[in-house]
Amino acid sequence: MSATASNLSPLAVVKYSRAYLLDLIRYQTGWDQRSEVSDKIQLNYLCKYLEVDHINAKTIVVENEYIDRHYLEDYSEYYARCFPSHPRKCSRVHFFSNEFIESQFISALDSNDLSFINQLSAGYIGYAVIRPIPHTFLAKLCLKRYEELSLNDHCKLIAKLNKLSLFGIPLEVMSAPFLEQDKVVSACATSALWMFFNASGHEFNGSLPSPSAITKSATGSSYDGARTFPNTGLSPTQVARSLKHFGFEPMIFELSTDLLEFKEIIYGYIRYNIPVLIAGSIYQKNSDGIIKHAGKHLVCALGFRLHEQNSATTSVDGMRLISHRIKNIYVHDDRYGPYVSVSTDPTKFTFDKKERDGLVFSLQGVAATDYFVPDLAIVGVYHKIRLTYFDIRSMCDSLFLYLQVTQSGMQNILGESKTKDEAEKTHFKTISNSIEHFLHGICDITLTSNTEIKEQLRASKMFVTFNGGVSKSSCLLQNMPKYIWRCRVLLDAEGTIDENQITDILFDATEVAQGQVLVGYISYTKDAERVWKHVEQAICNNTWATYRVAVEAKQGVSGFLKFFSKKKNKSYLNTLYGPLGLPRRNLKPGEADTFNNIKPRSDIQIIRAGNTTHWNNLEHGKRYIWVINEFGDLVLGEDINGDGNNHGHPTLVDGRPARLGGELYYSSAEACWFVNLKSGTYSSHLLFGSELQVAYLKQISQLNFVGLNVNIESNEEAS
């Protein structure tokens, strides 16, 4: 049985039918018997996919002399060296949901009929590349996703925009390409890797690798005595080696039997469009009902579906994870086809007199005959993403544990009625209720990017603070790492995500676990902000340091300790007073000497933030100016201005960067001091009367004017 070069017309336009596909494949691949083709599992899966009601293929267009680059590379590696001749060209079969005939198609090509071409584009389903070798003919399959899955809020399916040209007609399809192993230059692991690379958003140095290139990358670096081609399969180590070769950082996770961690890995990475390779064993049931071990297998997971009802599992440590709601995963399995549904509810079967749990493949009405027992998950990420899902999970576990201990302590305090007054009890009860609200949320842990976070925040209807900053711009203008792990805590309730957000906890995915991992938090509710303020206070007061918890929990919470304990660090000061800025105006006459250096002042006071000071040297009849310097300290001096003798805000800090500036004056009518943010030098970037300006003033009056009877200047007084 040997294939011959095709003598068919370079173009064929026919009505969709299984019979035509069967005959085309039989002719192009050199099969002897028609029944051999009709029994092909992948072909039957393809036809059922195309015949689903909302896909409903009606027309086939065939390119009978198509050059497929990957097959050509594989051909040069193996088939060109065989004694029998093998054709070099493939066929590419296109599927459309609209009806037309060959004469219409050719006429539209000749006349550039844009109306017809637009109809083609609207009805395009995708294509299949048929390579001219028997048995394993699917070189590439690229079909649009089921609408039921791609438009469902409870589903996630990875897909990329695939653009192509059909005799000069531009077409495109959102899909993740599928490949059948050819059993010579590739086995199931190579096919799974090929599908991983094609679905990933990773930028390759050059073109996407062919199956033969993938196999060589996995086997070539350490010779073990085995042939490269024909290839019988790859080990997990070889899979990782191939990922590394093409610029990915491989991570291999062993899977527990309860599959909860399996679901978490699937959710955490696929949500960010990173496919997950799943390795395991296949057990097949024959016609007599006897189950046999069919061998090891590797599939490429590209999606999942969540249970629509609220059914999150509570983990041992008390965190409730949305990933535990995964009902099905969708895999490209080279034994069947693209987006095969696999139930995550294990089905019991007996093998070797032992009862086991296996996952069942759903094949559109076909009874399950095999069970998949996953034991490894392999993920390839960009090399700068250093933290794994379980690093982040451990940190979130620790946070929740500390909050649980905190709330338990508060409940004890509330129970001691003799020790606390009513005002303090009310305060503790409010904080305790906020923590309980936080702890009862459901956690959504996923890899994401700073761009996605900022785009979502910009469009969000809910927002309270970012790291204590009351404006969205405090986050939108923040310099963040490109890759971020996000733990979003949600209300377990009906409604949209935007309505149910409680808080986002952001981690630097490019940092090492021992470093400054926490980027910060976004509060979407006042309850969440109360919790974070209490966390900050508990850490700064060393309350959490007294908790008796496991060593792992202490290590897991270290990122939070580092973030909140450094009250003088830049991020904290940026939150309180805004970022540093250079003077926003030219020097006035008298502020600089003849050498253009700022004249020194002898009346300057520097008051450390949070410290009580004596304000006896302030005179009611004088007006003062102040700035918050780079360290968060208040620098104060008399406001001197006049004909050529000005001593404004730049003279307080020698023209260096500062965070804010303003005025301080005494009101005899109100019998108190007033503070404002009037400074063209350091505060002109703030909108007068804005929420952010008011927040800054409140923080300055509370932290930097301790012991002084000071009020914030109102709009009326300012005008």
Helices and strands as residue ranges (DSSP letters): E 11-15, H 18-29, H 34-38, H 41-50, E 59-66, H 69-77, G 79-81, E 90-96, H 102-111, H 114-122, E 124-130, E 138-143, H 147-150, E 155-157, E 160-166, E 169-175, H 188-199, H 211-219, H 236-245, E 248-254, H 260-270, E 276-285, E 291-306, E 313-314, E 320-321, G 322-325, E 326-333, E 337-343, E 347-351, E 354-362, E 370-382, H 389-415, H 422-439, E 442-449, H 450-459, E 465-466, H 473-476, E 483-490, H 497-500, E 501-508, E 518-523, H 526-540, G 544-546, H 551-556, H 558-565, H 570-577, E 605-607, E 624-628, E 634-638, G 649-652, E 660-667, E 672-675, H 691-703, E 710-712, H 715-718
